[in-house]
Amino acid sequence: MFENIGGKIKGYAKAVFVIEALGSLAGAVAIAVGIGGFGGFMMFLISLAIFIIISYLSVMFLYAYGELVENSAKINKNTEELVRKINMVAETQGVRPVVVQNPPPVNRHILSGPWRCKNCDTQNSDSDRFCKSCGASRD
């Protein structure tokens, strides 16, 4: 279900664009029929162009997000492969292997409310991660 999610997001963006483009065509035809004549034809062309551009812009961000997800997965895979290769070389050289660690999770209950610096006793606001007086970390 969650395999190739970036590709699925991009496919969804393409489908949404096609649906919006068909809706744009229907809307432009309705406008042209309502006006009639040469003016109706000109309004058809103008409204179709505007609707298609709006449709394209509306799905561009969704498609870009799919690209971002897809590329993040590739970067993760390449990083794991690179660490594996480095560790293989490290083993042959008798060097300590590379260990990739994820950063520890932030304890949100610690980061709520004003806090007093342990280093200089300065009162700091809720949004400060470092002391505004001495620069010590909130942790």
C-alpha positions in Angstrom: 0.0 0.0 0.0 2.8 2.4 0.9 5.3 1.2 -1.6 6.3 3.9 -4.1 4.1 6.5 -2.4 5.9 9.4 -4.3 4.9 7.8 -7.6 1.4 7.3 -6.4 1.1 11.0 -5.4 2.4 12.0 -8.8 -0.1 9.7 -10.5 -2.9 11.2 -8.5 -1.7 14.7 -9.5 -1.9 13.8 -13.1 -5.4 12.3 -12.7 -6.6 15.4 -11.0 -5.2 17.6 -13.8 -7.0 15.6 -16.4 -10.3 15.8 -14.5 -9.8 19.6 -14.0 -8.9 20.0 -17.7 -12.1 18.2 -18.8 -14.1 20.4 -16.4 -12.4 23.5 -17.8 -13.4 22.4 -21.3 -17.0 21.9 -20.2 -17.0 25.3 -18.5 -15.5 27.1 -21.5 -18.1 25.4 -23.8 -20.9 26.5 -21.4 -19.6 30.1 -21.5 -19.3 30.1 -25.3 -22.8 28.7 -25.7 -24.2 31.3 -23.4 -22.7 34.2 -25.3 -22.9 32.8 -28.8 -21.3 34.1 -32.1 -17.7 35.2 -32.5 -17.7 36.8 -29.0 -18.6 33.4 -27.6 -15.8 31.7 -29.5 -13.3 34.3 -28.2 -14.6 33.8 -24.6 -14.3 30.0 -25.1 -10.6 30.3 -26.0 -9.8 32.8 -23.3 -11.7 31.0 -20.5 -10.3 27.6 -21.6 -6.7 29.0 -21.4 -7.4 30.5 -18.0 -9.0 27.4 -16.6 -6.2 25.1 -17.9 -3.6 27.4 -16.4 -5.4 27.4 -13.1 -5.7 23.6 -13.3 -2.0 23.2 -14.0 -1.0 25.4 -11.1 -3.3 23.7 -8.7 -1.7 20.3 -9.2 1.9 21.5 -9.7 2.5 21.5 -5.9 1.0 18.1 -5.4 3.2 16.7 -8.2 6.3 18.5 -6.7 5.5 16.9 -3.3 5.4 13.5 -5.0 8.8 14.2 -6.4 10.1 15.2 -3.0 8.8 12.0 -1.4 10.3 9.9 -4.2 13.7 11.6 -4.0 13.8 11.4 -0.2 13.3 7.6 -0.5 16.2 7.5 -3.1 18.5 9.5 -0.9 17.7 7.3 2.1 18.4 4.2 0.0 21.7 5.6 -1.4 22.8 6.7 2.1 22.3 3.2 3.5 24.2 1.7 0.6 27.0 4.2 1.1 27.3 3.4 4.8 27.3 -0.3 3.9 30.2 0.2 1.5 32.1 2.3 3.9 31.7 -0.3 6.6 32.9 -3.0 4.3 36.1 -1.0 3.6 36.4 -0.2 7.3 36.3 -3.9 8.2 39.2 -4.7 5.8 41.2 -1.8 7.2 40.6 -2.6 10.8 38.8 0.7 11.4 35.7 1.2 13.5 32.5 1.0 11.4 30.3 4.0 10.7 27.1 4.0 12.8 24.2 6.1 11.5 22.1 7.3 14.4 18.7 9.0 14.2 18.5 12.1 16.4 16.7 11.5 19.7 13.1 12.5 19.8 12.3 15.9 21.3 10.4 15.7 24.5 7.5 18.1 23.8 6.5 18.3 27.5 9.9 19.8 28.3 9.4 22.5 25.6 6.2 23.9 26.9 5.9 27.1 29.0 8.5 29.6 30.1 11.7 28.3 31.5 14.6 29.4 33.7 18.2 28.9 32.5 20.1 26.3 34.7 23.3 28.2 33.9 22.5 31.9 34.6 19.0 31.8 36.1 17.5 34.0 33.3 13.8 33.7 32.6 13.2 32.7 28.9 10.0 32.5 26.9 8.3 29.3 25.7 9.6 29.6 22.1 13.3 30.1 23.1 15.4 26.9 22.7 18.5 28.7 24.0 19.0 31.1 26.8 18.7 34.7 25.6 21.4 35.8 28.1 24.1 33.1 28.1 23.1 30.9 25.0 22.9 27.7 27.0 20.6 25.0 25.6 17.1 24.6 27.1 17.8 20.9 27.6 
